[in-house]
Amino acid sequence: MDITQIIQSTRKYGITERKKAELDLLTNEVLDAQHEVEQYQAMVTSLTEKNNEYLEYLAEAEATRDHTRANVDLLDQLIQDVTSLKDNSNIAFDEMVLADDKIKDVSKGIKEVMDELIYSAEVINKLSNIIIKKKAKNPLISDELIDLVNTIGKDANDAVALTLVGLQSTYAAEATSVESEAASALEYRQAIQLYEVLRGRKESAEGPGMKDTSTYKQCLENLVKKAYKKAKKDYNTERKASKEVTDQLNQVTIKFNKAQVNLSSLQAGLAAANAAALAS
């Protein structure tokens, strides 16, 4: 073998070694890229599962928030209705008290009239007896006078009887008024109690228009609004957490896509290098 052949052989050997080194480098880069893709794939899979889980939590929190918001709306409407009932019951009770006072005044007036009628009837009856006795001693006394006095006495007795019926009617009305007043008072007290259960505020007994603004932690309004406040807070927390996971997933997905593109490029380069090596 002459020197030229040795040089050519040496050059060919050097080229082969260089190509092998290049192929080994490309192969290692492909392996590294595959490992990177696998890592990002695992991260995408994990974050996707986590994101779906957080979306479920967010949906539950949103449903709870909307439900508690609806409870607040219903409670506000109920408070308005109970407030109207309480106010109307108070007005009705006051009207019943006034009506009862008026009935008592009427009863008192009728009683006074009846007493006067009874007194008048007694006077007329005495007068009638005197006239009748006088008639027995003095025939000149007119029979018409006797008849007139008897008629007046009868009318007076009838008036007393009718007034007694009227008095009985007023007493019956007064009894009914007392029952109605008691029922109205009971309704008003129950309306106040229901109002206190809802809002925890009681009307002050210090005087009209004065109110005790103290609140009670266990009243329904506080409990319902506290539940809504907590539900809103939980929803905001879940929304923030879900957004963070979604952002992480988006960022990792972008890196995963880039890693896939890089892997595909390196694989194509390796394939081309292998083909060139085989062809030489």
C-alpha positions in Angstrom: 0.0 0.0 0.0 1.5 3.3 -1.0 1.4 6.5 0.9 -1.6 7.8 -1.1 -3.7 4.9 -0.1 -2.7 5.2 3.5 -3.6 8.9 3.5 -7.0 8.2 1.9 -7.6 5.4 4.3 -6.7 7.6 7.2 -9.0 10.4 5.9 -11.8 8.0 5.4 -11.4 6.6 8.9 -11.3 10.2 10.3 -14.5 11.1 8.5 -16.2 7.9 9.7 -15.3 8.6 13.3 -16.5 12.2 13.0 -19.8 11.1 11.5 -20.2 8.6 14.3 -19.5 11.2 16.9 -22.0 13.5 15.2 -24.6 10.7 15.2 -23.9 9.9 18.8 -24.4 13.5 19.7 -27.6 13.7 17.8 -28.8 10.5 19.4 -28.0 11.8 22.9 -29.9 15.0 22.0 -32.9 13.0 20.8 -32.8 10.9 24.0 -32.6 14.1 26.1 -35.4 15.6 24.1 -37.5 12.5 24.6 -36.9 12.5 28.3 -37.9 16.2 28.4 -41.1 15.5 26.5 -41.9 12.6 28.8 -41.4 14.9 31.8 -43.6 17.6 30.4 -46.2 14.9 29.4 -46.3 13.7 33.0 -46.7 17.3 34.2 -49.4 18.0 31.7 -51.3 14.8 32.7 -51.0 15.6 36.4 -52.0 19.2 36.0 -54.9 18.3 33.7 -56.2 15.9 36.4 -55.6 18.6 39.1 -57.3 21.3 36.9 -60.4 19.1 36.4 -60.6 18.4 40.1 -60.3 22.1 40.9 -63.0 22.9 38.3 -65.3 20.5 40.1 -64.5 22.2 43.4 -65.2 25.6 41.8 -68.5 24.4 40.3 -69.6 23.1 43.8 -68.5 26.4 45.4 -70.4 28.4 42.7 -73.6 26.3 43.3 -73.3 26.8 47.0 -72.8 30.6 46.6 -75.8 30.8 44.3 -77.9 28.7 46.7 -77.0 30.9 49.7 -77.6 34.0 47.6 -81.1 32.7 46.8 -81.6 32.1 50.5 -80.7 35.7 51.3 -83.2 36.9 48.7 -86.0 34.7 50.1 -85.2 35.8 53.6 -85.3 39.5 52.6 -88.7 38.9 51.0 -89.9 37.0 54.1 -88.7 39.9 56.3 -90.7 42.4 54.3 -93.8 40.2 54.5 -93.4 39.7 58.3 -92.7 43.4 58.8 -95.9 44.2 56.9 -97.8 41.6 59.0 -96.4 43.1 62.2 -97.3 46.7 61.2 -100.8 45.7 60.0 -101.3 43.7 63.2 -100.3 46.7 65.3 -102.7 48.9 63.3 -105.5 46.4 63.7 -104.9 46.1 67.4 -105.0 49.8 67.9 -108.2 50.0 65.9 -109.7 47.2 68.1 -108.7 49.1 71.2 -110.4 52.3 69.9 -113.5 50.3 68.8 -113.7 48.7 72.3 -113.5 52.1 73.9 -116.3 53.4 71.7 -118.5 50.4 72.5 -117.9 50.9 76.2 -118.9 54.6 75.7 -122.1 53.5 73.9 -122.9 51.0 76.6 -122.4 53.6 79.3 -124.7 56.0 77.4 -127.4 53.4 76.9 -127.2 52.5 80.6 -127.6 56.1 81.6 -130.6 56.5 79.2 -132.2 53.3 80.6 -131.7 54.5 84.2 -133.5 57.7 83.2 -136.3 55.8 81.4 -136.8 53.5 84.5 -137.0 56.6 86.7 -139.5 58.2 84.3 -141.6 55.0 84.1 -141.7 54.8 87.9 -142.8 58.4 88.1 -145.5 57.9 85.4 -146.7 54.7 87.1 -147.0 56.6 90.4 -148.8 59.5 88.7 -151.1 57.0 87.0 -152.0 55.4 90.4 -152.6 58.8 92.0 -154.9 59.8 89.1 -156.8 56.5 89.3 -157.3 57.0 93.0 -158.4 60.6 92.4 -160.8 59.3 89.7 -162.5 57.0 92.3 -163.2 60.0 94.5 -163.8 62.5 91.7 -165.8 61.2 88.7 -165.2 64.6 87.0 -161.7 63.5 86.1 -161.6 62.7 82.4 -161.3 59.1 81.3 -159.2 60.3 78.4 -156.6 61.5 81.0 -156.6 58.1 82.6 -156.1 56.4 79.2 -153.4 58.9 78.3 -151.5 58.3 81.5 -151.9 54.5 81.1 -150.6 54.8 77.5 -147.6 56.9 78.6 -146.8 54.3 81.3 -147.0 51.5 78.8 -144.8 53.3 76.4 -142.3 54.1 79.1 -142.2 50.4 80.1 -141.8 49.4 76.4 -138.9 51.9 76.0 -137.2 50.4 79.1 -137.5 47.0 77.6 -136.2 48.1 74.2 -133.3 49.9 75.8 -132.5 46.8 77.8 -132.3 44.9 74.5 -130.0 47.5 73.1 -127.9 47.4 76.2 -127.6 43.6 75.9 -126.6 44.0 72.3 -123.8 46.4 73.3 -122.6 44.0 75.9 -122.5 41.3 73.4 -120.6 43.6 71.0 -118.3 44.5 73.7 -117.6 40.8 74.5 -117.0 40.2 70.8 -114.7 43.2 70.7 -112.7 41.9 73.7 -112.3 38.6 71.9 -111.2 40.3 68.7 -108.9 42.5 70.6 -107.3 39.5 72.3 -106.9 37.7 69.0 -105.4 40.8 67.4 -103.0 41.2 70.4 -102.0 37.5 70.0 -101.4 37.9 66.3 -99.3 41.0 66.9 -97.2 39.3 69.6 -96.7 36.3 67.3 -95.7 38.6 64.4 -93.2 40.3 66.7 -91.8 37.0 67.8 -91.4 35.8 64.2 -89.8 39.1 63.3 -87.3 38.6 66.2 -86.5 35.1 65.0 -85.7 36.5 61.6 -83.9 39.7 62.5 -83.1 39.5 66.2 -84.4 43.0 67.0 -87.1 43.8 69.5 -89.2 46.8 69.9 -88.3 48.7 73.0 -90.9 49.0 75.8 -89.5 52.5 76.7 -92.0 54.3 74.5 -93.6 54.5 71.1 -91.1 54.9 68.3 -88.2 53.8 70.5 -86.4 50.7 69.3 -83.8 48.4 70.7 -81.2 47.9 68.0 -79.5 45.0 69.7 -78.9 42.0 67.5 -78.7 38.3 68.3 -76.0 36.1 66.7 -78.4 33.2 66.3 -81.1 35.1 64.5 -82.0 33.7 61.0 -80.8 36.7 59.1 -77.3 36.6 60.7 -77.0 32.9 60.1 -78.2 33.0 56.4 -76.0 36.1 55.6 -73.1 34.5 57.4 -73.5 31.4 55.3 -73.7 33.5 52.1 -70.6 35.5 53.1 -68.6 32.2 53.7 -69.9 30.8 50.4 -68.7 33.9 48.6 -65.3 33.7 50.3 -65.0 29.9 49.5 -65.9 30.6 45.9 -63.3 33.3 45.5 -60.7 31.0 47.0 -61.6 28.1 44.7 -61.7 30.5 41.7 -58.2 31.8 42.5 -56.8 28.3 43.1 -58.4 27.0 39.9 -57.0 29.9 37.9 -53.5 29.3 39.3 -53.7 25.6 38.3 -55.1 26.6 34.8 -52.2 29.0 34.3 -49.7 26.4 35.4 -51.3 23.9 32.9 -51.2 26.4 30.1 -47.5 27.2 30.8 -46.5 23.6 31.0 -48.6 22.8 27.8 -46.7 25.5 25.9 -43.4 24.0 27.1 -44.6 20.5 26.2 -45.5 21.6 22.7 -42.1 23.3 22.2 -40.4 20.1 23.5 -42.4 18.0 21.1 -41.4 20.3 18.2 -37.8 20.2 19.3 -38.0 16.4 19.5 -39.5 16.1 16.1 -36.8 18.3 14.7 -34.0 16.4 16.4 -35.5 13.0 15.2 -35.7 14.4 11.7 -32.1 15.5 11.9 -30.9 12.1 13.3 -32.8 10.3 10.6 -31.2 12.5 7.9 -27.7 12.0 9.4 -28.2 8.2 9.5 -29.3 8.2 5.9 -26.3 10.3 4.9 -23.9 8.0 6.8 -25.3 4.9 5.2 -25.1 6.5 1.8 -21.4 7.5 2.1 
